[in-house]
Structures are given as structure tokens and as C-alpha cells.
Amino acid sequence: MLLCLFGAYDFPKSGSLNAQSFLCLSLSVNFLDEIGQYMRFAHVAPFLSNLPEFHKIIAPSLVDVVAKRSLPNSATVFKTIRELETLNGTKAKGFSKNKKFGQDLWYNFIAPTLKTSMSVETWRKGSGKDIGSQCSKNKMRQNVYDVEVVKLLEKSFSYSKDHSKWGVSVNANVPAVCIGDINRQESQFKRGGGAVCIEDMKLWKAFHARTPRTFEKDSTKGPKQKTKPTKRPKQPDNLI
């Protein structure tokens, strides 16, 4: 897009210091208003926009997004799930929270909705207190584990070198992979954001293999854990 608008693009040297992630989906225009609602809840603030008149008619929510308008003061619902489908039929769920949701996107929204515990990788070296792994004694409650080491192309690197934001279910019963835009820090409770989740076995295997170690102790209570992180159990290869 930037190449089309400006004729060129650049990549800052600082962008090579930490890993990052993004998700690209090919969607029908019929989903434009769903996307607009997703962005409106998150209070997205675009710095560059081009919204044709036709799109304003079929996706009025995008008008609010371009104008940087979020939910009205009278709103009482501060999270939303938008059902999406790509042009080739892949189904996805868009989880979006408003800043007034006031809780963690993963532990309080995505994991309980998908009904699966998750390993989540986000930037945890910013300003604000880390949430840490959240583990419940209630077996009906889903846990969220912070990823400690990321493995990619036979190389491993620490979460402290990774600025990406994604999550993967801990087992293949619900083979979910989510790409998001918000960190697991308490300062993010008051910030809009979200993630798009896809249930696909091949994609799940690829991401699950990237999380050989996670913090599996609840680090939100008591002193910081000094024990070594638990190695994740290897999943069988014959899952499909």
C-alpha cells in the first residue's frame, strides 16, 4: 500500500532489532463493515486513509474509524467477536476490546471464549507491570502462559528479543492460532486492541513448535518465580 501511495518505502534499522508478526487476510467486501466494527471497538486511529463513497455506504462503521470515533458514551458492551471468512473459505474470529473493557485480552476474553488454555508471546519489556502467566486452580478455567523461548528455523531466542504479539492453544483439541496487536501488561487494560484467531491444524503445528518453553507458574502472586520454566510436552505427529 505504501509503495502505491508514495512510490517507495523504507525499513528502519531499529526494525531489525526485535522480531515482529503480522497477519494478511483476503476478504470479500461483504466483510468490510465487520472489520470496521472490529476496529471501532479497538479505537483504531489511522494516520492515512482512503475510503471511497461506495465503501462508506456498505461499511458505515469505517466512516467512524477514519474519523477516529470509537464507542459512544452510552455504550455498555466493551468487547466484540466478528466472524470472518477469507476468499478461499478459511474461517476466522476477530476478538476486539475497547479500553473500557479494563482486563487482559487473552486471559479474560480469548482463552475462555475458545475454551482452551494458551501460550502467548507479547512484548513484556515496555513500561507498566507485566501480567505474567495466569493459572487457575479451577480446572474449568483456562490458563494463559507467557512464552519464554521462541524457536524459529532451528534457532531459539528469548521473549525479550521478540516484539510480536501472538498466541497458540496448548493442545490440538482446539488448534487455534491468534495474531494480535496488544501486550500482556497492566497498562494495556486501558487500551483498545484485539487479535484474529484461526483454527487450522497445520498452522497450529507450526506455531506450537515455536514455543518449546513457557512460564507455567502463576507469576501474578507472590515473589517472582526462580524455578526453571517447564518444558512443553511434545505433541504426537499423527494429529490430523
N, C-alpha and C positions, 0 to 999 in steps of 0.2 A: 504493500500500500504506500509506504513512504517513498519507494522508488518511483511509483507512478506519479505521485504528487510533486516531488521535489527533483526528480531526475537522478538522485543519488542518495546514498545512506552511508553511515559510518558506524563503527563499533568501538566504543571507548576501551582503552587498555584496562580500566578498572573492571570492566565486564568479564575479564578473563581470570579474575582472582577467585571467584566463587561460582559454584555450579548453579544452574537455574533450570526451570522447566516451563513449558507452555503446552497448550492443547489447541489443536486446529480441528474444527468440525465443518463439514459441508452440509448445509441445511437448506430446506426449501424456504421460500419467502413466507410460507404459511406459519412459520415458527418465529417470525420477526417480533410479533407482539409478546410472545412468551419470553424471548430474550430480553426485550425491553423491560418487562416486569421483573425479571431476574436482576437486571442492572439497576432498576429503580429502587428495589429493596436495599441493595448494597450501597446506594447513593454514589454511583459511579460519577466521576467528574471528568468528562472527556476534554482534552485540550485542543482537539481538532475533530471536526465533524463535517459530514456532507449528507444531508437527509433529503432525498427527492420528495416532491409533493405526493407521489403515489405511495411511498412508504409511510408518509405521515397519515394517510388515510387507513391503510391496512394495519399499521402498528402505531397507534396514538401514544402508547407508552414511551416510544422512542423520542417523542417530542419533549416529554418531561426529562428524559435522560440528557438530551442535548442542552436543555435549559438548566441542567444540574438541579432538578427538582426531585426530591425523594418522596417519602410518605407524608400525608397531611398530619397536622397536629392532632386530629381526631382519631388517628389510627390506633387500633388496639392489638393488631397482629403484626409481629415484627420478624417473621421468618416465612419463607415460601419454598415450595418444591415445584419446579417446572418440568413437565415431561417433554422430552425432546426425542427426535428421531432423525438420523442422518439420511442422506440421499440413498445410501445403499442398505438402509433398513436397520442400522445399529441403534438400539435404544439407549438413552442416557437420561439421567436425572440431574437437574440443576438445583443445588441447595444454596439458597441465598439468605443472609441475615442482615437486618438493619442494626445500626449502632445501638438502638434501644432494646435489642434482644438481651444484651448485657451478660452473655455467657459464652463459653467456648463453642466454636463451630463444630468441632469434631466430637467431643465427649457429650455435649448436650443436644446435638441435633443429628449429625450424620450417622454416627455409630448406632444410636438407639433406633433410628428410622430403618437402617439397613439390617438391624438385628444381628450385628456381628462386631466382635472386638477388632480393633485396627491398630496397625503400626503406622505412625505418622511422622513424616520428615518435614520440619519447617525451620526457619531461621530462628535461633534461640540466643543470639548474641546481641540483640538490639536493646534499646532502653526499655525498662519495665521488667517486672518479675516473671520468671518462667512459670508456667503452669505445672510442668513435669508430668510424668506418667500418672495416670489416674486408674486405680484398681479398686473395685468394689467387692466387699465380702458377699454381697448379694449375687448369687450365681445367675440370676435373671438379668443382671445389669451388664452392659457391655463395657469392656475396659479399653483404654486408649494408651498405647505405649509410645514413648519417644524413641525414635531411631538413633542409635549411637554411631553405627558404622554403615556406610553405603558402599556397596560393591558394584562396580561397573567395568565391563570389558577386562575381567581378571585383575582389576586394580581396586583397592579399597581406600576410602578417605573418610575422615571424620565429619560428623554433622556440622562441625564448626567451619568447614570449608564449603558448605552447601547452602545456598540461598533459596533453593527450590521449596515448593510447598505441595506436598502430595501425600496420599495415604493409601494403604493397601490392607485388605482384610487379612486376618491372621491364619485363616484356613480356607480350604477350597469349597466348603459348603456354600458360601456366598462369595464367589470370585470377583470381588469388587475392587476397582482401582479408581481413585479420585484425584483430580488435578485441581488445586485451589490457588488462592491468592492472599491468604491471611495466616499470620504466625500464631503459635500457641504460647502467647504471653498475655498476662492480665490486662495490659494496656490495649489489647485488641478486642476486649469485651465491648469497648465503647467505639468500635469502628465497624463499618459495614464490610462485608466480604462474602465469599462463597467458594464453592467447588462443584465441578461437574463429575459425576460418577458413572462408570460403565461397568457392567458385569460381563466379563469375557474371559474364558479360561486361559487362552494364550497370552493375553495381556496381563492377566493376574500372575501367571507363572514368571513372566519377565520381571515384573516389579517385586514380587515376593522374593525372588532370588537376589534382589538388590539389598535385602535387609537381613544380613546374617546375624546381627546383634542388635538388641533393643534393651532399653531400661525397663525391666519388668517389675520393678518395685514402685509402690506409690511414693513418689518423691514430693508430694504436696503436704505430707505430715511428718513432723519430727525433723531431726537433723538430716543433712544431705547424705544420701547413701554412699557408703565407701566400698561396698561389695562389688565384685566384678559383674558386669552385665551378663545376663543369661543368654546362652546361645539358643537361637531359634531352632525348634525341631525341623528336620528336613522332611518335606512333603514327598509322598510317593510320586513316581513318574507316570503311573497309569491312572491319572485322574480324569482323563477325557474318554 
